[in-house]
Amino acid sequence: MKLYSAWYCPFAQRAWIALEYKGIDFEYVEVDPYDQTDWWLKTSRGTALVPVLAQVNDNGGESTIVESNRILEYLEDMYPEQNPIFADQPDQRAEQKYWMDQVSNKITPYFYRYLKDPQEKSLNKLLDGLTRFIEAMDQRGPYFSGEKVSAVDICLIPFAYRIVQLLRFYRDFELPVEGESWQRFHRWYQAMLETPAFKNTSTDNDDYERRLIEHYQPYSQSDDQLAS
């Protein structure tokens, strides 16, 4: 199994975290998604986006999965017994997928919009999305669904880290800390920072934060996003 990734991409980091968390053997392949060679367009199924997961089948062919949340689902289907990241019950699993979609639709876009152009409307939408997410968290925690990391946590943490680090640096903005809801968020956030699967994909590198800030400097001035 190969993961085609770019170190700075939060979407690719989702897939990387899931592989690490589930303890799946894989080969990490760093690519430049902007270099749209014939090989890369074929490998990425015409998207030129990371992440891309490639798996050799029993018949010698290759399955290629694109889009980060679909990769999380695929890994769970392939390795259901290895540190599950989805619930067993269909209703609970559907609820998890609902909140993964909420991260994609109600949090991620407004983070990018506010990073690009610090308008109050975008910030309010971002905070609204985060507030709804927090209100849905298991109150015992520390993770979204309780004591174990789930796909929902993996879906948000790459963006939560960037929200905290990049908006502080580029927009002089800090997430609230007062109030029970925001205290719950920061308890979740700290637990995720300390999760080995997250650390192995990011903060174990001493200069990760600095490199990430440098990389996102153009993002703070344009619409361009490298996302899947």
C-alpha positions, 0 to 999 in steps of 0.5 A: 500500500502506498500513500501519495501525500504532501507534508503540508496538506491537512487533507493528506494528513487525515489519511496519514493519521489513519494509517498510523493510528490503525497500524497499517503497513504502508509506503509514504510517497511525498509528491508535488501535486502542482507538478501535473505530469501525465503520471501524476494525473493518472495516479490521482485519477485526474484530480492532481490532488493529495491524498491518493491511496494505492493498493495492489489487489489479489489479481495484481491490479491496483485500486486507487482511492482519492479524497481523504474521507473516502480513504478513511472509510476504505481503510476501515473496511479493509482493516476493521479489527485494527484500532477501529475508527468507526462505530459498529452500529449503523446509526452511530456510524452514520452520525460520525459520517454526518459530523465528518461532512460538517467539518468539510462543509461548515468549518474547513471552508471558513478557515480558508476564507478567513485566512485569505481575507479576515472578514468578520462574516467568515470568522463567525461562520467558522466559530459557529461550525466549531461550536456546533461540533463541540456541542455534539462531543461526548462530554466525558471525552476526551475524544469526540465519541468518548474514550477512543479516537474516531474518524471524526477526530482524525477528520478535524485535527489537521484543520484544528491545528492550522486554525490555532497556529495559522490564524494566531500568526496571520490574523492575530486571532485566538480561539476562545478559552472561556466557557464550558464548551470551549474548555471542552474543545481545548481538552479535545485539542490537547488530547489529539496533540498528544496522540502518537498518530498525530505527532508522527505526522507533524509535531515530532518534527522540531521545525514543523510549525515554522515550515507550516507557517512559511508554506501557508503565507501565499494561502493567506493572500489567495484562494488557492487550496490544495485539498481533497 
